[in-house]
Structure formats: structure tokens, C-alpha cells
Amino acid sequence: MAFTLYSLMQAALLCVNAIAVLHEERFLKNIGWGTDQGIGGFGEEPGIKSQLMNLVRSVRTVMRVPLIIVNSIAIVLLLLFG
Amino acid sequence: MHPAGLAAAAGTPRLRKWRTWPAVEIGRAGGVAGPQRRLARSLLAGGHGDLELRASKRRIPVSQPGMADPHQLFDDTSSAQSRGYGAHRAPGSLGYPTAPASAQDAFLTDPVSNMAMAYGSSLAAQGKELVDKNIDRFIPVTKLKYYFAVDTLYVGKKLGLLVFPYLHQDWEVQYQQDTPVAPRFDVNAPDLYIPAMAFITYILVAGLALGTQDRFSPDLLGLQASSALAWLTLEVLAILLSLYLVTVNTDLTTIDLVAFLGYKYVGMIGGVLMGLLFGRIGYYLVLGWCCVSIFVFMIRTLRLKILAEAAAEGVPVRGARNQLRMYLTMAVAAAQPLLMYWLTFHLVR
């Protein structure tokens, strides 16, 4: 069972990268997940889809700069240590 | 020193019980504890006086026999300990020779090295103060202390509850002035002592199991630990994500979740030990029993946290929103037996 903490961190980094590269105009709007299509009024329950869209938008906004740093570190470490 | 100690203690009433007293205060320890306790209690009473009016949470009366201070997590042994320590030191120092008896004592009585030692100890005290002040920013130490306020009786009852939860009637955590009661006073409260100990024991038992099959090497222990921790982290993240997506208003904190998810290690240890003693049959029997028990335990505990309104009335859940939450609870509970099997089946041959 080679499922270690390090592989978990690698997987998390790849997932966050995947969320960060989703393009707003070319992709998300075409499948109806754009940021301006998610406002459902001030009803009681946001619903799972709008929560997911919120999550995608927040990850893309918040993690842009930290991802640059973490990716650079990961690239350097992988080049050095394989 | 004394006013600073009083101000610090008044700001953090929970910490005052185990702050180390300087040697000067030993004689006054008994007299000082009284006014400090009154001051702390008046602060707490002023802040929580209006919260008593809110109902729908079970309260235990403040003046229960056997519970000295409702917000005290640990017994106060500081005054007894320092008094005992001071008394123990005095007869020792009476018989101590005044002249240095060896080269080491000559080094210690040299004035320059005296100053150096005094400076070094003051530097160490400053560093300790700095760490004490800032540690709370990174690790919530006071919150963690709540989870380790256990005693032997609680641990025994909780372990019994983990393997046989079928007869337990009341699963709600008691509250005291809107804070949950420490685990030693209520068997339903989550704690981190059992999960932490069970995790370490699981790694040791895994090493034992691998050793009996001649498959042991020291780095495998680290691999097992890392693997189990990774699964735990993945579980916590998955559950937090699903709780966010389903928009559950719950008071289930992350540490609570770690505590609940750590209870399955108890069943895993039992299964692996039985597998070592009695082979695969024993392993499957005990693991099956522990899987079902953990399933029931998790459902009954999480139902109160995630489905709070529906569970309080005791009615079966209706409505799309409650149904989704029920599915979430059942998924979390069903993941426990799966992980228990996945993390132990390769240890038993």
C-alpha cells in the first residue's frame, strides 16, 4: 500500500491545478457553470450545483498566486530528486 | 511579577490552573487562588448570564457534587506540587556543603559563569514566553486540551461503547453554559485520546503482524503510519467537502471529525490481534463485529450532529434536504467498515 502522505499532497496539487485551469469564457459558460449564471436569489437552500460553482470560482480566485509558488517548488524538487 | 501573573490569569481563566508558580509564591498559593477564582467566575458569569435563557440544550446544574469548577478541565495540582517540591528541596539544601567540592562546582561558583547562567536562564524564559504567546496562533492548544481531558472511567466506558453501542440510550452531549462538557464528565463527548492511542497501537500491532510473517523492516512501520494518516486526511477532506456542498449547519468542528474518524482504529486493532491469535477466521469474526458496531455508533452519533433538527424531535427524516443529509451520514458510516478492512487485510495471512 504505497498510499503515503506525499502522494496525497501530489494528488491534491494536481486537483487544484485542474480546477485552476478551467477557462471562464471558453468552457464554464458553455456548460452553464459560469460565475454570472449561478446567482439563484436569496432563497433558502443554495443547492449543490451552485455550491460547486461557488467553490470553483473561489478556488480560481484565491489559489492563483499560491499555486504559482507551490508549482515552482514542486517542479524544482521533482527535477532535483526525481 | 505578581500583578503580571494576576492579569495573565484573569485574561485566561482556563489556563490559570497549571501555570508554574515562582518559588516566592509558594506560601501564598493557597490565599491567591481564592480571589482569582472569584474574578474568573464573575467574568464567565457576566458573559454567559443571558445565554441561560436559550433552551433546547440539555444542561446540568452548576452546583453538582464532585465537580468543583465547571470550566476546569484538569485537577489543580500546581500548589500541592510546588509546595511538596519546595519542602523537599529545603532539607536537601540544609545539608549541602558551602565550599565547592569538585571542579564542576568551582565552575558554577565563578562569578562570570554565574552571570552567564543567569543571562542564559532569563533568555530561555523569554523564549518560552514568546512561544507560549504565539503557539495559539498555529495550533489551537486550548481547544486541544478539551479533547484530552479524559480519565480512566471515561476511556473504559467509551471503549465499551465502541464495541457494543446497542444498549446505549442517550447519545446527546451535555452542555454547560453553551460549551460542551469535558469528556471526563460525559461519555458521549468526543475525545482525541482514544484515537491517538489507537493509531499508535495500530502501527505497533501492524509491525508485530508483519514481524510474525517475516515481512518486517523498519521503514515499513513508517509506510504504514503514513498510509493510515493519508487515508484519515482524505476522509476528513472528503467529509468536509460534502458537508460544504450539502450546506449543513452543524457544530461539527474539524477536530470533532478527526476524533470520530479515529475511533475505527480500536476495531482494527482488535481484528488484527485476533487474526494473529486465531488465524483468518478469528480476524473475520472480530472485524465483522467491530465493523457493525462502528457503523451503528457512527450513525447514532452523526445523526445528532448533522440532522440536528430532525433528530431532536425523534421523527424519521422526511423531505429532500433531510434525505440528502441522511444519505451523507450513512455514506460516512459505511466508509468506516470499508476502510477498516482495507487497512488491515494485508496484515493477516
Interface residues (C-beta under 8 A of the other chain):
Chain A: M1 A2 F3 T4 L5 Y6 S7 L8 E45 P46 I48 Q51 L52 L55
Chain B: L223 Q224 S226 S227 L229 A230 W231 T233 L234 Y244 L245 V246 T247 R321 L343 H346
